[in-house]
Amino acid sequence: MTTGLFSSWKQPLGFFVSKPAKSGDRLKVLLEECSLLITNNVLCVKSVVCFQGTSNHKLLKLLNVNVDQPFFFHDERKV
């Protein structure tokens, strides 16, 4: 889901069935595809929110996100 930072709006991006849980590798592909769709439509990805599931931990490792570096780069932009 995308939301406005400075105005009140929301727009769903898609729905992905999560049972069985998606692997961290698949989540990375989905995140990259969604981010590409957003940036192609003149919006900027500023943050990504997730819960502490096992697949999400793997995704964070694949993106090199950790306590010392709580961000990743997409399209040369810090997220």
CYANA upper distance limits for C-alpha pairs under 8 A (distance plus 0.5 A):
  1 MET  CA     10 LYS  CA      7.34
  1 MET  CA     11 GLN  CA      6.10
  1 MET  CA     12 PRO  CA      4.64
  1 MET  CA     13 LEU  CA      5.66
  1 MET  CA     14 GLY  CA      7.85
  2 THR  CA     10 LYS  CA      6.15
  2 THR  CA     11 GLN  CA      5.68
  2 THR  CA     12 PRO  CA      6.68
  2 THR  CA     13 LEU  CA      7.37
  3 THR  CA      8 SER  CA      7.92
  3 THR  CA      9 TRP  CA      6.12
  3 THR  CA     10 LYS  CA      4.88
  3 THR  CA     11 GLN  CA      6.92
  4 GLY  CA      8 SER  CA      6.34
  4 GLY  CA      9 TRP  CA      5.96
  4 GLY  CA     10 LYS  CA      7.16
 13 LEU  CA     34 CYS  CA      7.78
 18 SER  CA     22 LYS  CA      6.46
 21 ALA  CA     55 SER  CA      7.83
 22 LYS  CA     26 ARG  CA      6.58
 22 LYS  CA     27 LEU  CA      6.85
 22 LYS  CA     55 SER  CA      7.17
 23 SER  CA     27 LEU  CA      6.70
 23 SER  CA     55 SER  CA      5.81
 23 SER  CA     58 LYS  CA      8.30
 24 GLY  CA     28 LYS  CA      6.66
 24 GLY  CA     55 SER  CA      5.04
 24 GLY  CA     56 ASN  CA      6.55
 24 GLY  CA     57 HIS  CA      7.93
 24 GLY  CA     58 LYS  CA      5.31
 24 GLY  CA     59 LEU  CA      4.93
 24 GLY  CA     62 LEU  CA      8.17
 25 ASP  CA     29 VAL  CA      7.06
 25 ASP  CA     58 LYS  CA      8.07
 25 ASP  CA     59 LEU  CA      7.07
 25 ASP  CA     62 LEU  CA      8.12
 26 ARG  CA     30 LEU  CA      6.75
 27 LEU  CA     31 LEU  CA      6.48
 27 LEU  CA     55 SER  CA      8.15
 27 LEU  CA     56 ASN  CA      8.19
 27 LEU  CA     59 LEU  CA      6.99
 28 LYS  CA     32 GLU  CA      6.60
 28 LYS  CA     59 LEU  CA      6.42
 28 LYS  CA     62 LEU  CA      8.05
 28 LYS  CA     63 LEU  CA      8.41
 29 VAL  CA     33 GLU  CA      6.63
 30 LEU  CA     34 CYS  CA      6.59
 31 LEU  CA     35 SER  CA      6.49
 32 GLU  CA     36 LEU  CA      6.57
 32 GLU  CA     74 HIS  CA      8.35
 33 GLU  CA     37 LEU  CA      6.78
 34 CYS  CA     38 ILE  CA      6.71
 35 SER  CA     39 THR  CA      6.66
 35 SER  CA     45 VAL  CA      7.12
 35 SER  CA     74 HIS  CA      8.27
 36 LEU  CA     40 ASN  CA      6.45
 37 LEU  CA     41 ASN  CA      6.91
 38 ILE  CA     42 VAL  CA      7.32
 38 ILE  CA     43 LEU  CA      6.01
 38 ILE  CA     44 CYS  CA      7.29
 38 ILE  CA     45 VAL  CA      7.65
 39 THR  CA     43 LEU  CA      5.57
 39 THR  CA     44 CYS  CA      6.20
 39 THR  CA     45 VAL  CA      7.76
 45 VAL  CA     79 VAL  CA      6.98
 46 LYS  CA     78 LYS  CA      8.12
 46 LYS  CA     79 VAL  CA      5.67
 47 SER  CA     79 VAL  CA      5.82
 48 VAL  CA     79 VAL  CA      7.93
 50 CYS  CA     56 ASN  CA      7.48
 51 PHE  CA     56 ASN  CA      7.62
 52 GLN  CA     56 ASN  CA      6.73
 52 GLN  CA     57 HIS  CA      7.08
 53 GLY  CA     57 HIS  CA      6.86
 54 THR  CA     58 LYS  CA      6.94
 55 SER  CA     59 LEU  CA      6.72
 56 ASN  CA     60 LEU  CA      6.67
 57 HIS  CA     61 LYS  CA      6.83
 58 LYS  CA     62 LEU  CA      6.70
 59 LEU  CA     63 LEU  CA      6.75
 60 LEU  CA     64 ASN  CA      6.58
 60 LEU  CA     65 VAL  CA      5.55
 60 LEU  CA     66 ASN  CA      7.79
 61 LYS  CA     65 VAL  CA      6.42
 61 LYS  CA     66 ASN  CA      7.99
 63 LEU  CA     72 PHE  CA      6.56
 64 ASN  CA     69 GLN  CA      8.14
 64 ASN  CA     72 PHE  CA      7.35
 65 VAL  CA     69 GLN  CA      6.08
 65 VAL  CA     70 PRO  CA      5.69
 65 VAL  CA     71 PHE  CA      6.14
 65 VAL  CA     72 PHE  CA      6.72
 66 ASN  CA     70 PRO  CA      5.76
 66 ASN  CA     71 PHE  CA      8.29
 71 PHE  CA     78 LYS  CA      7.05
 71 PHE  CA     79 VAL  CA      5.92
 72 PHE  CA     78 LYS  CA      6.32
 72 PHE  CA     79 VAL  CA      5.89
 73 PHE  CA     77 ARG  CA      5.70
 73 PHE  CA     78 LYS  CA      5.06
 73 PHE  CA     79 VAL  CA      6.29
 74 HIS  CA     78 LYS  CA      7.03
 74 HIS  CA     79 VAL  CA      7.34
